[in-house]
Amino acid sequence: MMRPVPAAPVSVPDPTPDLLQRAAAVRRAAMGLGRLSDAERRQAVEAMAAALEAAADQILAANQADLEAAAADGLAPALVARLKLDAAKLAGGIEGVRQVAQLPDPLGVRQLHRELDQGLMLERVSVPLGVLGVIFEARPDAVMQIASLAIRSGNGAMLKGGREASHSCAAILEALRAGLATSAVDPAALELLTSREESLGLLKLDGLVDLIIPRGSNDLVRFIQDNTRIPVLGHADGICHLVVDREVDIDQALRIAIDAKTQYPAACNAIETLLLHRDAAPAFLAAALPAMAAAGVSLRGDAAAQALGVSEAASDDDWRSEYSDLVLAVRVVDSLEQALDHISRYGSRHTDAICTTNASTAETFLRSVDSAGVYVNCSTRFADGFRYGFGAEVGISTQTLPPRGPVGLEGLVTYRYWMRGDGHIAADYASGVRSFTHRDLPL
Amino acid sequence: MMRPVPAAPVSVPDPTPDLLQRAAAVRRAAMGLGRLSDAERRQAVEAMAAALEAAADQILAANQADLEAAAADGLAPALVARLKLDAAKLAGGIEGVRQVAQLPDPLGVRQLHRELDQGLMLERVSVPLGVLGVIFEARPDAVMQIASLAIRSGNGAMLKGGREASHSCAAILEALRAGLATSAVDPAALELLTSREESLGLLKLDGLVDLIIPRGSNDLVRFIQDNTRIPVLGHADGICHLVVDREVDIDQALRIAIDAKTQYPAACNAIETLLLHRDAAPAFLAAALPAMAAAGVSLRGDAAAQALGVSEAASDDDWRSEYSDLVLAVRVVDSLEQALDHISRYGSRHTDAICTTNASTAETFLRSVDSAGVYVNCSTRFADGFRYGFGAEVGISTQTLPPRGPVGLEGLVTYRYWMRGDGHIAADYASGVRSFTHRDLPL
């Protein structure tokens, strides 16, 4: 895994001829994959699952080698837990691959169907992106998940896992390719990158790689966004807010605040800041101070919140912090407008919520907050592809342009305009000999 | 206008405090604009048109000042023609603004509507991007067009026109803002940039500007793509191909080739290269050599094409050239696969076409070519927003991710997930107290 040093910029070297050649091979295989049918791609993913089962012993042995190296290096226990693959976790991963095989085909969806003139038919149809570049931490299960999503959606993939998982990743990729060899998909569609130089080179493969998906620390994502021209699917920060309006069900707002902060504090969709309307702050904090303390949450407040009993002070840095921990900043605001200004200034356009009993305030909030998710009277923790019913999640994007928010398989596709004519030429329309009908047809 | 020097990279300075402040003001105004109704935005665009009419004398006088400066500077006649705004051209531009007002609203379109659980409702709704940064050449009519598209789609805009049109652009922008002052839209939503430093600074306004739309030379677009983290809508190259298959109606293919090359050779959707199947090349060229000569087209061929009568030789550079002129490269290929390889290697993913009478070859071509437009038996010149029936065209994008191809108003919007609950928290689903229904509702 790359370890960016924010102060001294890492220089990104040009890809080596070897990497360029391998990327071109992935692209060629991906082009063939993109032409296959739904059934062929589904079968290929099933074959990947079967091959993982057949290679279970080798994969577990490779993981054991990684674990021994990790023990020798004194890897932190949380990272060892992620790295470790036992028979049950491997079986769970294989089950996940089978679930991806069953997801509806994201390709070949007709989005537009229009007669431009008699015999001149325009369609817009979903097609694969091409090749994905995926950089992830030392999590062997991520290789299985991402590879199956890529093949299901007709894309090739260049995968770079964390260094600590190198034996595991190599064994899994060998199995996945063995599975593909029994399918219509060229095994060259999946390629493993193994060195730091290669993962840096990946960032410069514009024209060969169409989307980079970083799964890792905020620093890693920011480094990648700053060092590639290839579009990046992901988010560097998840600074989510919960606004408690002046007209509010205090009990409900408190339940939501506790869930949004504590249900999984390390998640990007957990809240980092509470914005309390001045009129509701005293009653809310009277209930929240003991409840948050009981839940182990430390509060940091502005002067007004401190006057109402929050013991620690919040600084400007707190409004910009993704704690990923049981810490919550609290600010008292004079108005909805002030809350909106705060979110606009400090938010990361991920997910922001309001608790209010006033329908008009709710509508103003929904229309004003420029985040991927804008919620009323529910927890920000619902911002998740599985909870949205997408079946699988590639990641959560905080970019402004689509795909945005939790991204499922449909984030791995683009579209192409197909036009079929019978000798139609533009000059006939410029001269007025023919004219366009622009008649929409059933999709 | 920026004049990039490809060999010695231009350093992009940080935006000045003044520019940052103005960008923040545009953004605030844009946030208000984004909350307005369809009728309010439509009325605002109508008010812009009326204000342009009322200010016609001032605008024409300002244009006269630009023309006099251009004459003193010895500006090239083609550029003067673009710069010049007479009463008729202004009236045409104003009519274009009124047409934009009448386009269907791209905002508030519900793309997904799903019950996640009883009382927990998810919607995905189209919303404005925020602020557009538009850089264009010395064309006063472009200010009117882009400003009206921006306001219609709920976006603010920072506009930078070519230096030679500075008086015209200032007069038009003053009128547009006067029009907005009689509408629900804050006139601060439109801002004019006037210096080279400001247009360079625009490239670094990430977080304040959401999309850059460069309308100008390929060099300008490439410079911008290389120097900003903000998404860019556009294309640096339009290298379009026409493949003549072995099974082909020669007369039809020739008609299409002549249209695609000559109907408007400076357009990005004109073809630059003909790929002739070996079996069809002799008959095709026998007809094409005199026809192309009569149309004033110079051909440059590979050895096989030269052996069939093409007089000039093509080098590797020709396959990479966008001539924007009556020049056409010709290559003879052994197979469809070789044609596909050529397009994949040298194309710019803009628009590529095949002429074939074989339905299976046509389908292979449609599924294999990774360009925004893939056509069968018609001219590449149809790749255009108006011809596609979009009513207006923002530009043509050759990015892989959407928006791709000719982009209409819908390219200026994104989406937001709205969720409305009644105290729903994630812990209840994790514990199994509640479970998701994931029931799709009518859009």
HADDOCK unambig.tbl for C-alpha pairs under 7 A between the chains (distance, minus, plus):
assign (segid A and resid 31 and name CA) (segid B and resid 368 and name CA) 6.68 0.50 0.50
assign (segid A and resid 35 and name CA) (segid B and resid 367 and name CA) 5.77 0.50 0.50
assign (segid A and resid 35 and name CA) (segid B and resid 368 and name CA) 6.62 0.50 0.50
assign (segid A and resid 116 and name CA) (segid B and resid 388 and name CA) 6.87 0.50 0.50
assign (segid A and resid 129 and name CA) (segid B and resid 400 and name CA) 6.54 0.50 0.50
assign (segid A and resid 210 and name CA) (segid B and resid 400 and name CA) 6.67 0.50 0.50
assign (segid A and resid 252 and name CA) (segid B and resid 423 and name CA) 5.50 0.50 0.50
assign (segid A and resid 256 and name CA) (segid B and resid 423 and name CA) 6.45 0.50 0.50
assign (segid A and resid 256 and name CA) (segid B and resid 425 and name CA) 5.95 0.50 0.50
assign (segid A and resid 259 and name CA) (segid B and resid 425 and name CA) 6.02 0.50 0.50
assign (segid A and resid 259 and name CA) (segid B and resid 426 and name CA) 6.67 0.50 0.50
assign (segid A and resid 259 and name CA) (segid B and resid 427 and name CA) 6.55 0.50 0.50
assign (segid A and resid 263 and name CA) (segid B and resid 427 and name CA) 6.19 0.50 0.50
assign (segid A and resid 366 and name CA) (segid B and resid 418 and name CA) 6.78 0.50 0.50
assign (segid A and resid 367 and name CA) (segid B and resid 35 and name CA) 5.75 0.50 0.50
assign (segid A and resid 368 and name CA) (segid B and resid 31 and name CA) 6.71 0.50 0.50
assign (segid A and resid 368 and name CA) (segid B and resid 35 and name CA) 6.59 0.50 0.50
assign (segid A and resid 371 and name CA) (segid B and resid 416 and name CA) 6.77 0.50 0.50
assign (segid A and resid 372 and name CA) (segid B and resid 416 and name CA) 4.94 0.50 0.50
assign (segid A and resid 372 and name CA) (segid B and resid 417 and name CA) 5.92 0.50 0.50
assign (segid A and resid 373 and name CA) (segid B and resid 416 and name CA) 5.93 0.50 0.50
assign (segid A and resid 373 and name CA) (segid B and resid 417 and name CA) 4.65 0.50 0.50
assign (segid A and resid 373 and name CA) (segid B and resid 418 and name CA) 5.98 0.50 0.50
assign (segid A and resid 374 and name CA) (segid B and resid 417 and name CA) 6.19 0.50 0.50
assign (segid A and resid 374 and name CA) (segid B and resid 418 and name CA) 5.07 0.50 0.50
assign (segid A and resid 374 and name CA) (segid B and resid 419 and name CA) 6.44 0.50 0.50
assign (segid A and resid 375 and name CA) (segid B and resid 418 and name CA) 5.72 0.50 0.50
assign (segid A and resid 375 and name CA) (segid B and resid 419 and name CA) 4.61 0.50 0.50
assign (segid A and resid 375 and name CA) (segid B and resid 420 and name CA) 5.83 0.50 0.50
assign (segid A and resid 376 and name CA) (segid B and resid 419 and name CA) 6.21 0.50 0.50
assign (segid A and resid 376 and name CA) (segid B and resid 420 and name CA) 4.77 0.50 0.50
assign (segid A and resid 376 and name CA) (segid B and resid 421 and name CA) 6.10 0.50 0.50
assign (segid A and resid 377 and name CA) (segid B and resid 420 and name CA) 6.30 0.50 0.50
assign (segid A and resid 377 and name CA) (segid B and resid 421 and name CA) 5.03 0.50 0.50
assign (segid A and resid 377 and name CA) (segid B and resid 422 and name CA) 5.30 0.50 0.50
assign (segid A and resid 377 and name CA) (segid B and resid 423 and name CA) 5.29 0.50 0.50
assign (segid A and resid 378 and name CA) (segid B and resid 420 and name CA) 6.85 0.50 0.50
assign (segid A and resid 378 and name CA) (segid B and resid 421 and name CA) 5.07 0.50 0.50
assign (segid A and resid 378 and name CA) (segid B and resid 422 and name CA) 6.38 0.50 0.50
assign (segid A and resid 378 and name CA) (segid B and resid 423 and name CA) 5.13 0.50 0.50
assign (segid A and resid 378 and name CA) (segid B and resid 424 and name CA) 4.78 0.50 0.50
assign (segid A and resid 378 and name CA) (segid B and resid 425 and name CA) 6.04 0.50 0.50
assign (segid A and resid 379 and name CA) (segid B and resid 424 and name CA) 6.44 0.50 0.50
assign (segid A and resid 379 and name CA) (segid B and resid 425 and name CA) 5.17 0.50 0.50
assign (segid A and resid 379 and name CA) (segid B and resid 426 and name CA) 6.59 0.50 0.50
assign (segid A and resid 381 and name CA) (segid B and resid 426 and name CA) 5.95 0.50 0.50
assign (segid A and resid 382 and name CA) (segid B and resid 426 and name CA) 6.24 0.50 0.50
assign (segid A and resid 388 and name CA) (segid B and resid 116 and name CA) 6.88 0.50 0.50
assign (segid A and resid 389 and name CA) (segid B and resid 438 and name CA) 5.90 0.50 0.50
assign (segid A and resid 400 and name CA) (segid B and resid 129 and name CA) 6.54 0.50 0.50
assign (segid A and resid 400 and name CA) (segid B and resid 210 and name CA) 6.70 0.50 0.50
assign (segid A and resid 400 and name CA) (segid B and resid 414 and name CA) 6.78 0.50 0.50
assign (segid A and resid 401 and name CA) (segid B and resid 414 and name CA) 5.49 0.50 0.50
assign (segid A and resid 402 and name CA) (segid B and resid 414 and name CA) 5.92 0.50 0.50
assign (segid A and resid 414 and name CA) (segid B and resid 400 and name CA) 6.79 0.50 0.50
assign (segid A and resid 414 and name CA) (segid B and resid 401 and name CA) 5.49 0.50 0.50
assign (segid A and resid 414 and name CA) (segid B and resid 402 and name CA) 5.92 0.50 0.50
assign (segid A and resid 416 and name CA) (segid B and resid 371 and name CA) 6.80 0.50 0.50
assign (segid A and resid 416 and name CA) (segid B and resid 372 and name CA) 4.97 0.50 0.50
assign (segid A and resid 416 and name CA) (segid B and resid 373 and name CA) 5.96 0.50 0.50
assign (segid A and resid 417 and name CA) (segid B and resid 372 and name CA) 5.93 0.50 0.50
assign (segid A and resid 417 and name CA) (segid B and resid 373 and name CA) 4.67 0.50 0.50
assign (segid A and resid 417 and name CA) (segid B and resid 374 and name CA) 6.20 0.50 0.50
assign (segid A and resid 418 and name CA) (segid B and resid 366 and name CA) 6.77 0.50 0.50
assign (segid A and resid 418 and name CA) (segid B and resid 373 and name CA) 5.99 0.50 0.50
assign (segid A and resid 418 and name CA) (segid B and resid 374 and name CA) 5.06 0.50 0.50
assign (segid A and resid 418 and name CA) (segid B and resid 375 and name CA) 5.72 0.50 0.50
assign (segid A and resid 419 and name CA) (segid B and resid 374 and name CA) 6.41 0.50 0.50
assign (segid A and resid 419 and name CA) (segid B and resid 375 and name CA) 4.61 0.50 0.50
assign (segid A and resid 419 and name CA) (segid B and resid 376 and name CA) 6.21 0.50 0.50
assign (segid A and resid 420 and name CA) (segid B and resid 375 and name CA) 5.83 0.50 0.50
assign (segid A and resid 420 and name CA) (segid B and resid 376 and name CA) 4.78 0.50 0.50
assign (segid A and resid 420 and name CA) (segid B and resid 377 and name CA) 6.32 0.50 0.50
assign (segid A and resid 420 and name CA) (segid B and resid 378 and name CA) 6.84 0.50 0.50
assign (segid A and resid 421 and name CA) (segid B and resid 376 and name CA) 6.10 0.50 0.50
assign (segid A and resid 421 and name CA) (segid B and resid 377 and name CA) 5.05 0.50 0.50
assign (segid A and resid 421 and name CA) (segid B and resid 378 and name CA) 5.07 0.50 0.50
assign (segid A and resid 422 and name CA) (segid B and resid 377 and name CA) 5.32 0.50 0.50
assign (segid A and resid 422 and name CA) (segid B and resid 378 and name CA) 6.38 0.50 0.50
assign (segid A and resid 423 and name CA) (segid B and resid 252 and name CA) 5.52 0.50 0.50
assign (segid A and resid 423 and name CA) (segid B and resid 256 and name CA) 6.45 0.50 0.50
assign (segid A and resid 423 and name CA) (segid B and resid 377 and name CA) 5.29 0.50 0.50
assign (segid A and resid 423 and name CA) (segid B and resid 378 and name CA) 5.13 0.50 0.50
assign (segid A and resid 424 and name CA) (segid B and resid 378 and name CA) 4.78 0.50 0.50
assign (segid A and resid 424 and name CA) (segid B and resid 379 and name CA) 6.44 0.50 0.50
assign (segid A and resid 425 and name CA) (segid B and resid 256 and name CA) 5.94 0.50 0.50
assign (segid A and resid 425 and name CA) (segid B and resid 259 and name CA) 6.02 0.50 0.50
assign (segid A and resid 425 and name CA) (segid B and resid 378 and name CA) 6.05 0.50 0.50
assign (segid A and resid 425 and name CA) (segid B and resid 379 and name CA) 5.17 0.50 0.50
assign (segid A and resid 426 and name CA) (segid B and resid 259 and name CA) 6.68 0.50 0.50
assign (segid A and resid 426 and name CA) (segid B and resid 379 and name CA) 6.59 0.50 0.50
assign (segid A and resid 426 and name CA) (segid B and resid 381 and name CA) 5.94 0.50 0.50
assign (segid A and resid 426 and name CA) (segid B and resid 382 and name CA) 6.24 0.50 0.50
assign (segid A and resid 427 and name CA) (segid B and resid 259 and name CA) 6.54 0.50 0.50
assign (segid A and resid 427 and name CA) (segid B and resid 263 and name CA) 6.18 0.50 0.50
assign (segid A and resid 438 and name CA) (segid B and resid 389 and name CA) 5.90 0.50 0.50
